[in-house]
Structure formats: C-alpha cells, structure tokens
Amino acid sequence: MVRIRKLAARDYRAVKKMERIIVDEYLGYLKETGEEDTIEPWITPEYFNHYVRGQASYVAEIARKLVRFILVQPTYFVHSAQREIWLEYIAVQPASRRKGIGTMLMSTVIEYANTHDISLLYTILNPNNKESIQFLTMHGFELKDWKEATKKLSH
C-alpha cells in the first residue's frame, strides 16, 4: 500500500540515495547516446531542509520505504506572478515506476495548490528526459520548447 506524506528531515538519506540512482541513470543515458551534459547530485542538507521547511513537498512510501519524492515550493517572484508552485525535483526509483505513485504525488501537490489558492504549477525540465515529458503531459502540463512546463488550475 502506498502512503503519501509530507517530506520530513528524516528522509534526507533516502532522498540522497534516490538522487544518486537518478543521476547515474541519466549519466548512463548520456553515455549511450553520446550526448554531453554536466550533472552531479546537488541535494545538500541545506537545500533539502529548505524544502522540509516549505511544507509543500511530499514523499511516497511502500512498506515504510521511500520510493518517490517531489520537492516543490510556492513562489511569489517567478514571472512576477503572485501565486505559483515551483516543481523543483520529481524522482522515482526505477522499480516503482508506472504504478500510479507519481500521479498520487502530483494530485497531492495539485490539492495543496487548490487549497492555497495557487493557480499555476511551473517547472523546467531536461529536454532529453522523455519520461518527464510524458509524465507532465499526461497531467495536463503545457510544454514550451520542451523545457518549460506549466499547468493552470481552475478553482
């Protein structure tokens, strides 16, 4: 059974472990395609704690094991808009993909946005990440230049 809950300080090690898996997966993709990019894990304790304090980020657990996380924050400065949520990082362990867990997390973020009168979800994604493109498109995001994704919410 999947449990969705707010991100907590105790999740740092599991998030770092998952980040390493995702970065290694991306580096493998680059090696296969011959493309170049510089990417390293960047979730430091300070960075992570920023999202814990923000109270809008969530994790998904199966049998008390973290299998997916979404780091988000309400912003008040992006594009001069008053009410937006910035989707910073969405990650899932490869073995837990395509099981509806990402949809559960995205629905939780959308519910948070609706209850806080936030009308836009916003992110930037790597144009090589076909899975992210599919995921965001499936959830109604409008992709611009295959890098910027937005979703307007109705209240």
Buried (B, 14 or more C-beta within 10 A) or exposed (E): EBEBEBBEEEBBEBBBEBBEBBBEEBEEBBEEEEEEEEEEEEBEEEEBEBBBEBEBBBBBBBEEEBBBBBBBBBBEEEEEEEBBBBBBBBBBBEEBEEBEBBEBBBEBBBEBBEEEEBBBBBBEBBEBBEBBBEBBEEBBBEBEEEEEBBBEBEE
